[in-house]
Amino acid sequence: MASIRFLGAAGTVTGSRFLVEWGSSRVLVDAGLFQGPKDLRLRNRAPWPVPPASLSAVVLTHAHIDHSGALPQLARDGYRGAVHCTPATRDLAGIVLPDSGRLHEEEARYANKRGYSKHAPNARPLYTEEDALAVLPQLSPLRYGERRDIAPGVSLTFRRAGHILGSATVELALTGPRGKRLLFSGDLGRYGVPILPDPEPGIAADALVVESTYGGKHHTDAAPDEALRAEVERAVRAGGALIIPAFAIGRTQEVLYTLKQLEARRAIPELPVFVDSPMALDATPIFLAHREDHDDEMARRVEAGEEPLRPAKVTFCRTPDQSKAINGVQGPCIILSASGMATGGRVLHHLAQRLPDRRTTVLLVGFQAAGTRGQALQAGAATVRMFGEDVPVRARVASIAGFSAHADEDELSRWLATFPSPARRSFLVHGEPGALAAALARMERLGWPAQVPRHLEEVPLP
């Protein structure tokens, strides 16, 4: 009998981990880190519910840390098999995972130096850069639409999800008597956005595991380029910095693309743009190289020799000294820096430096999970805690939903309408309780049998 065990992203947005068992085969779909409140982050240090060495295969939907970030731990703790992913995901993971290891090491060192961890002076990183580098040879690329046998009785097919470069939906075909077809949405992207093609249609499936990040919610910014133009103009009038916390992969490139197009139309002045993320610096050429992930417009611009991801006065900052130098920049400028939810990374230093300044604008351009600093800023917090101190928030905080890489309620319904028939069972994941409840109500209206699994719940598929 087949079963799915929900090791993460059940009742919460992050920590994507789904274990499929079929006969003697165990396949883990995604190995992500939990983010947000402390009780979730502590799960990252818990032992794996099944021995990593017992896994037959691992499959990645895409390279974001909440889907791939636990791979170094998985390999360190005994997994030696292949990690199947798309070619772009393989390339992006090659920069995401080592960067994540470095950040964990830096955060542990900083916590020990400042003494704000209860484990200081012996706080240890979740994993190291060396751990991350060690897992990279296990990444095994598979192109969209091709089928591969990955375990006894289990074959894999990827299709475009339109979320970030290389993102895919995952079809697992379980062969043999009473075989089944399972489909995992991963993070589903949007329709009609720049750079990436639309999500590919769904397939007939016995079980569907579908994300619900924006269940019941609607992206209100019909024209995110116009919303960004207005925020840039407002920052210019205020005479301060426009800080955009943005994931280094996906969101940063889309914002750069939009800034370049706004400059080309002379809709905004050519301001200094600082991309303060070594990962974004490394990821941007990868976005240009993977033509299989480009929509028609992006393909045309790249083919014509344009530089669609380079605003006129952009500076990519790699070293700590280059990052610190931004502190001395006065007047209007744009600072793009990770992480997108302000959970870590260099953006924290820019926020700590500039949040007390009323001339500063903080522009949130993606989903902010509960318990993150980004969510606190979005909710109007008077202070946010960073580096063991409470930093006053005098800056203006704004949000643009139109840059979200996640499908909203209408787009999720649009994707479900592409299926030839409803899945026999659907499982709603990657959502907070309110979003999951709204998604469940939608599935009921559509006549799709669905449920919201609990953390660590195992569901048989008879």
N, C-alpha and C positions, 0 to 999 in steps of 0.2 A: 504493500500500500504506500502511496505517496503521501508526504506531509510537508508542511511549511512551518518552520519555527521562527517566530519574530524576535530576533535578538536585539533589535534596535529600531528606531523610527516608529515605534508603536506608542501612540498617545503623545508623541512629541515630534518635532520637525527633524532633528538631527540624529546622527548615529545609525546611518543606514546599514543594516545587517540582516539578511534573510537566509535561513538555512533550509535547503530543499533536500529531502531524503527520499530515495527511490531504490529499493532493493539494497544492494551493498554500497551504493553511491551516496556521497554527501557533497553537495555543491553549495558554496556560500556565494550569494549574490550581494556584492558590496561589502566593504570592510571599513566603515566610516567612524569618525570620532564624534562623540557627543559634545555639544556646545551649549552654553547658556548657564542656568543655575548650578550651584555647586553640587547638588545631589545628582544631577545628570553628569557633570564632569567626573565625578567619582567613579562612574561606571567605566570610564576609560582605563582605570587601574584595576578593575576587577578581573579575576581569572576568566578565561573563555569558557562558556558553558559546555563546549565540546573540545576535546583536545585538538589543537591545530593540526597535528600530524595525522589525524583521522580523516581530514578533508580530502576529497578526491579532486576538487577543482575549485578555483575562485574566479568569479566574473565581476568586472567593474562596469557600472553604467556610465560613469564619467569621472573626471579627475578632481572634483571638489573635495576638500578635506573631510566633509561630513559623509562622504561616500568612499573615500580611498585612504584616509589618514591613519587608519589602524593597521594597514598592511605591514609596516615595519615591525610592529609588535607581533603580528601573526607569524611572520617568517622567523623572527627572533625566538618565538616560543615553539617552533617546530614544524611549521608548514614549509614543504620543499617543492610543491607542485607548481603548475603553471597558473598565472594570473591572466585571464583572457580579457582583452580590451580592444578598442578600435586603435588604428595607428596614431591618430591625434591624441587620444587619451594616453597612450604609451609615452609619447613625446612630452606631453604636459606633466604627467606624473613624474617624469624624470627631473623636473625642476620643482614641482610642488612638494614632493615627499622629502628630499634633502633640505629644502628650505624650512619645512615644518620641523624637522629634526634640529636644525640650527636654532630656530625660535624656542623650542623647548629647552635647549641647553642654555640659551641666553636668559630666558625667564628664570630658570633655576639659579643661575649665577647671580642675577640681579636680586632675586628674593633672598639669597644667602647674604649678599652684600648689604642690603638695606634692612634685613631682619624682619620683613613683614610676613614671611611664611612661618607657620607654627613648627615647620620642620627645619628652619634655619638653625645652625649653619650647614645642615646636611640635606637640604631639599635636593631631590634628584629629578632629572628630566623624565618625561613620559617615555621618550626614546631619543636616540641620538642621530646625528647626521650619518654616522657610520652605519647604524641600523637601517636607515632609509636607503643608503647606497647599496646595501647588501641585498635588498629585495628586488632592485631594478632588473637584474638579469632574468627574473622569473616572469616579467611582463611579456605576453605573447600576443602580438597584434592580429586581428581578424577584421577584414573589410566588411562594410555594410552589405547585407544581402547574401553573404556566403555562409554556408553551413559547415559546422565542425563538430565532430564527436569529441566530447571533453571528459566523459566518464562512462563506465559501463551502463548502457541504456539511456544515456543523456546526450543530446546534441544541442548546439547553441547557434542562434542567428541574431545578429544585430540589425536594427533599423534606426534611422535618424530620429532623434528626439527633439532637436532644435533648441536645446537649453544652453549649452556652451559648445565650443569646438570639441568634436569627438563624442558628444553625448549620444547615448543610444537607449532605445528600449531593448529589452532582453527577452527573447523567446527561448524557452527551454522545452524541447520535445522529449518526453519520457516514453521510450519505445518498449515494446513487448506487450504481453497480455495486459489488458486494461490500461494501456498507456494513456498519457495525458499531455496536453499542451498548456504550458504556463507562460504568462506574459507579465513582465515587470516594467512599469512605465519609467522607472528611474525618476529624475526630475524632468517633467515635461515642459518644453519651451512654448513660445508664443507664435502667433501667426503674423506675418507681414513685418517682422522686425529686421533691422539691418544686419548684414554680414552672413547670417545663417539661413538655410532653407527652412520651410515650415516642417512641423512634425509629420512623419509618415503615418498613413492610416493604420488603424488597428487591425487585428486578425481575429479569427474565431479562436476562442480560448476556453479551456475548462476552468481556469482560475486566472484572475487578474489582480495584481497588486499595484494599486494606483496611488500616486501622491495626491495630497489634499492641502498643500500649503496655503493656498488661497481659496479654500472651500468657502462658499457663500460670499466671497468678496469680489469686487469688480475694480479693475484698474481704471481710474477716472481720468488719467491724462491721455486723451486721445492723440495728442501731438507732443511727445516728450521733448522733441527738438525745440518747440516753442516754449515749453516750460523751462528748459535749460537756458534758453536765450534770456528769458525774463529774470532768472536768478543771477545770471552773469551781469546783466545790466544793473540789477539791484546791488550787487557786490561792488561794482564800479562806483555807483553813487555813494555807497557807504565808505568807500576808500579802504576796504580791508580785504582779507583773504577769503576765498571761497574754498572751504575744505570739503572734499568729497570722499568719505570712506567708501571704498569700492573693492570688491574682490579683484585680485590681480589678474584673474583669468575670467574673461567673459565681460564683466561689467566695465572694467577699465577700458578695454578695447572698444566697446560700444560707445562709451562717453567720448573717447578720443575721436572716433569716427564722426560723431555728431558735432563736436567742436570744430573739426576740420570742415565739415559741410557748412556750418554756420559762418565760419570765417570766409569761405569761398563765396557765400552769398552776401558778405559784408553785413551780416545781421548782428555781429558782435565785433568788438575791437580785438586785435591780436594781442592778447595778454600773455605774460609769462605763465607757462603751464609746467608744473613740476610733477612728474610721475615718480613718486618716492617708493619704489618697490623693485628690488632686484628681480623678483619673480616676474613682475610685469615686463621688465626689460627683456628677460629671456623668453617670455611667452609671446610677445608681440610678433617676432619673426615667424614663430610657429603658426600663428593665425594666418599669416600671408602665404605660408608654404602649403597648407593643406587645402588644395583646391576642391577636394571632394566635399568639403564642409562649407563652401561658399554659396550664397544665393547669386542670382543672375547679375545683380547690380555690383556686388562686391567683386565677382569674377571679371566683370567688364573693366572696373577700375584698375584691378591688379594687372590684367592683360594689357591695358593701355600704358602701363608704367607709372601710374600715379602712386602716391604714398598716402593712402586713405586713412592711416592711423597716426599721422604726424601733423598736428597743428603747427602753425608757423614758428612759434617760440617755445616749443616743447623741450624740456630737459629731462632725461631719464637719469635718476640718481641710483647709483649702485652702492657706493661706500658710505659708511657712517658719517664721515666728514662732509660728504655731499649732502646728506640728509640734514645734518646740523646747520649747514650753511643757509638752509631755507629759513631758519629762525631770524636771520638778519634781513630778509626781504621785506621791504615796507611798501605800502600801497597795494592796489588791487593785483591779485594773482590767483591762480587756481592750483590747489594742491590735491592731487589724486593719490591716495595711499591706502594700503590694506591694513587691517581687515575690514570687510564690508559691514560687519556688525560691531566694530570697535571692540572686539574681544581680545585682540592682541596686535602685534605688529607695530610698524613705525607710525601708523596714524595716531597711536596713543600719545606719542611725544608731541605731535603737532596739536592735538586737542588740548593736552596739558598746557602747552605754551599759549594757545590763542583763544581757548574758551572764555577766559576772563575778559577778553577784549570785546566791547560792544560793536566794533566795526566788523567783526568776523561773522561769516555765515557758514553754518554746517549744513550741507545738503545730503540728505539720506536718499539713496537711489535704489534701494532694494529692501527685501523683507528683513525685518528686525525681530529675531526670535525673543521670546520671553526670557527675562533674566540677563540679557546682554546690555552693554552700555548703550548701544545704538537704540534699543527699545526704551531705555531710561531717558535718553535725550529726546526721542520722539514723543514721549509722554510728558515732557515738560519738567524734568527733574531740575531742581535748583542747584544741585551739586552732583558730580559723578566721581566715583572713587577710582583712582589710578595711581599705581606705584605706591600704595599704602597711604595716600593722602586724598582728602576730599577737595576736588577742584571746582570752584564756582562756575556756574554756567551763565554768563552774561551775553554770550553770542546769540544771534538769531539762529534758530533751528528750523529747517524746512524739509519737506519730503516731495519726491517725484516718484509716483508709483509706476509711471509708464516705462521706466528703465528696468523694471523687474524682469528677470529671465524666466520666471515661473508663469505658467498658464493660470489665468484667473477662472472664476466660476463659469463664465460663458465659453472660454476657450477649452476648458476641460469637457464641457458638454459637447462642444463642437468636435473634439477628438473622439469622444465616445460614439458620436453619430457616424463616424467612419467605419465602425466595426460591422461586419456582415450580420452579426447577431449578438445579443448580450452574452457576456461571459456567464458561465453557469454559476460561478461564485466570484465575488469581488471582495477584496480586502483593502480598507482605506488606511493609509499610513502617511507619514511625513506631514503631520498636522497637529496643531494645538486643539484642545478639546472643543472649542467653539467652531473651528473650521471643520473638524471631523464630524460634528453633529450636523452642520449644514451640508456637508458632502453626503452624509448618509441619507438625509432627507431628499437630496437631489436624486440619488440612486433609486430610492423608493418611488419617486415620481416617474422616473424613466422605466421602472419595472425591472431593474437589475438587482438580483439577490446580492446583498452586501452586508458586511459586518466590520466593526472596528476592533481589531485584535488588541490584546493586552501585551505588555512587555513580557517576553519570554514564553508567551503562549505558543503551544504547538497545536496546529490544526490538521487533522487527517483529511485527505482528499479521497474519499471512498469511491 
